Amino acid sequence: MRFKTLMIACFTTGLLTGCAATLEQFQDMGPYDRALMVCDNSAEARAKRREINKLANNVFVLSSDIALRRSILDRGYRTQQECWRQFSTVSVCQGRNDGQIACREERDPNDLTGKEVCKETPVTIDADYEEKKLLEELERLGSAKITLSNLERGYEQSREMCYRRAEQSSPEKAYKYYKNQNEPSNDDVFYKI
């Protein structure tokens, strides 16, 4: 329960200042909770999570590109969008020397922002080229998914090993790992049989 309280406090205050547990809090925690704090806050774990998140984002972008390319192939054409800013106009009328009134449209001086107007123009596509690009993207997506899966599996395995080693550490030793953002190695721990 104390660990949950610490994690909630870390989450709420840690967004701005970072979460820093004290040695006393480590002494009050159980071995598993200490292991979570050590292993999940290590520099290695954070670097691996960043790498996984970056690759997951790449998978998402590739998937979006593939969906867009498929929709273009289904539709049979691309659309090119041209946008410009259109301002309101007012009619300004003046009397002429011949007694007639001449009016002309001018930009409304009160319309400072205008409104964005866009025009879409269909553009033909080369279906063979688009299909070739789609197949290349599907290949890259498959490869990226495999790499992501391997990274996630490796991350989980390294976390489990770290948890097992950190659980066997004393509160003081675990706190030292935590403060230095390290993980215990096999040489640091005497395994209990």
Order of alpha helices (4+ residues) and beta strands (2+ residues): alpha-alpha-alpha-alpha-beta-beta-beta-beta-alpha-alpha
